[in-house]
Amino acid sequence: MNGRAGGAAAMVLLLALVLVLACLALVTSQHRARGLFVELGRLQVQARDLEADGNRLRIELGKAAQPAAVASAARSLGLRPTESRQTVFLPEVGTAEVAVAAGGAPR
C-alpha cells in the first residue's frame, strides 16, 4: 500500500503544480489583455482626434481655395491685379516650329 500512497501523493503534487502554473498563466494573460484593452481605448481616442483634425484641415483648405481668400492673401502680400495693357499674349506654336526655332530638325 505504501507504493500506491507514494504514487498517489506524487500525482497530487504534480497536479497541484500544474494547477498553480495554469493559474499563473491565467493571471498573466488577463493582465496582458487589460493592458491591451487600455491601449486600444487610447488609440481609438487618438484616431478620433486625428479624424477631427483632418476634417478641420479639409474645411480650412476649402476656405483658403476660394477666389476671395486668394485675392485677399495676394493683396496682403502687396500683389495687385494685372491690367490689360500689361498682358502679353503669345501665339500658339506647334512642336515642329519650336524644334526649328531651337536649332533642331523639324519632325
Steps between C-alpha positions, in 0.01 A plus 500: 500500500790727565589498130151603404488776760837635388393492136170668582678769702739565211204520262320747731817708527544499122137599443531777762809633320319492165203682660727773642670546162162519325383764750816706444451477124138611538593802715778597257271477197225702673751770595626515141143511364415793731813686387412444135142614563625824658735555205214434257288765670788750488558431130128537423501843667810593301332382176192712579720804566691448175175463305372827650828673409475365145144630465601840638793520257277404204262784595790746532637390163159548339475851644856588398436386142210743453582777250423773755743348750771469234448863392511617862823309565653642181408857605653442845825400326497821296389341173250673279287389205652538155366752255416408143776720363753299704384166361695352209345216304741271319393321184456127524795322343499139380771253599667506156535879510647481851756240388608713203521811719716306749742397223374144464360315202126523430299190572 
